[in-house]
Amino acid sequence: MTAGSDGVMRSRDASAQRRTADELSVPIAAVAVGPQLLLDAGVDPAGVALAAGLDPRWFDDPGVTISLVQMGHYLQECVHATRDETFALRLGLAEGAAALYTVGYLARHSTDLRTALSTLKTYVHHFGGELSLDQSRGRAWFEYRFLFPTLDGAGLVSEGGVGIGVALLRQLCGRNWRPDEIRISRPRPAQPARWRQCLQAPVLFGSDSNLVVFEARWLDHPVERADAELRRIMQAQVLALEAEHGADYPSRVCSVLRACLLTGDVSVRQVASRLATSPRTLRRRLAVSQTSFDELRNRTRLET
């Protein structure tokens, strides 16, 4: 493949990501605390919303949804208006589990921290993200990755996701929980001390990924005031959400496979890239729909 054709492919993948992100809607609850943070900074929230293409009245209705593209633009406008590079992070810290709506409350009422993080790992794709959890030698860490890295404001969405994760762990584990360190992918900012103050932990910048590292013993920490009945109700709602948005997923994969057949690359990595997701998430979502990537690839080849 020539350098020119490689650039064309990257441009097509970026366009595909924008289309997918424009179609994927999330509750406005994900940024609901934004207007208050703007007011605290002496900035008019309505003006910022309008600059991002949002109706200021939407923030008063938790039933409103916005696209990931709109969310990225909104965070960019917030940072621009406040001149505060930590704005998205602080928004995530202020929102906590509420930013993830039903999925967040499902995690909030888990029996222990490990179950809560596993819940997020399973369902956070509804918010355009992916979570991985690992542990070794007495330390545990979770990595948050935004699945649309080419979007405007993608870095800010990722930083907001880190803030949500830290806030959730503080909520589930109590005041004694402290991260050992936090790694953020953005280059070293002008005021690194402000980031450490917000997160109350050592912060490493320029990392390959966004990681929150803590003592592994916390994974088995029981969640106080977890409500088993409320979790059952939330689980039913999340499963309904999965069924609603997952029904046409195999069809979307097949459409991408047909396009990939023209270029000769029908690998799971290439298809996942065009769907703005990861191979692991793609396979898992197809399993929920009771099919597999290999089955759809073989079927599409035969049809073609």
Disulfide bonds with the S-S distance in Angstrom:
none
